[in-house]
């Protein structure tokens, strides 16, 4: 049985996932000097535009250019890559919240490492190659896999700690939802003119449910 409502678990997990994505960014910056280089010839991009792009940048470009039929400037692509990174991390966090309330064993250090490993295995070794964003796992040496796994454990540790903190402080989730709603407005203001118009139509669809959810959680 759920210890808290499924909705609260999902929202708390989404917020914790965003916070964990931020911590993972810090991990990448702190370990940039020891980050193993990608082996030459391991991955051949299927699109000319992929050369020099991070997978998150490629996803952002494909969404904007493919679905919205608009060009993406370099600055907007960098911002879009961050949006993809945080959105992906939030989704995994939401899943962790729901699963953690269903299977309490996940909400332990061992469970956290197991979940982090599962996210690394599914995301890096299955999803990214399937969408032709990276090569399949056999193309990379063990040191690359070890570094990627470590980055996901850092994400998992932050996810675990953030979720536990959110659950222990009931009103923390409401505050985080309000901040998330403000972040949507901030992202909209930073987007380039070419993609601001379609985003403006989508923003209310995100902002209104967040506002309603925040009001409910504050009650």
C-alpha positions, 0 to 999 in steps of 0.5 A: 500500500502507498504510504502517501497518495500516488499523486503526492509520490509522483509530484515529489519524485518529479521535483526530486528528479529535477533537483537530482539532475542539477546535482548530476550537472555539478558532478559532470563539472567537478569531474570534467578533468577525469571524464574519459574521452569518447573512443574515436569511431565508436559512434557515427552520427546519422545526421550531419547536424549531430556532429558536435552535439550532445544527445540532449541537444540532438533531442531538443533540435529534433523536437523543435525542427521536426515537430515545430518546423522551426530552426534552432539557434545555438543558444536556444539549442543549449537551453533546449538541451538543459530542458531535455536533461531536467525533463528526463531526470524528472521523469525518472524521479517521478517513477522513483517516487511511485515505485518507492512508495510501492516497494519501500526497499528502494528507499534505502542506500542499496535500493538507491544504487539498484535504481540508479544502475537500472536507470543507467542500464535502460537510459544509456545502454538501451534508449540512447542507442535505440534513438541513434544518439549514441553507439551500443554499449559494446562500442565503449570501453569499461572506463566509459561505462564506469564513469557513466554509472558513477554519474547515475549513482550521483544522480540517484543519491541526490534523488533519494535524499531529495525525495526523503526530504520532500516527504518529511516536510509536507509543504516542501512539495507545494513550494517546489511546485510553485518554483517549478511553475515559475521556472516554466515562465523563466524558460519561456522568456529566454527562448528565442523568438522563432520558438517562443510562439509555439511554446507560448501556446504550450506554457499555459497547459503546463502552468495551470495544472501546476498552479492547481496542484500547488493550491491543493498541496498547500491545503 
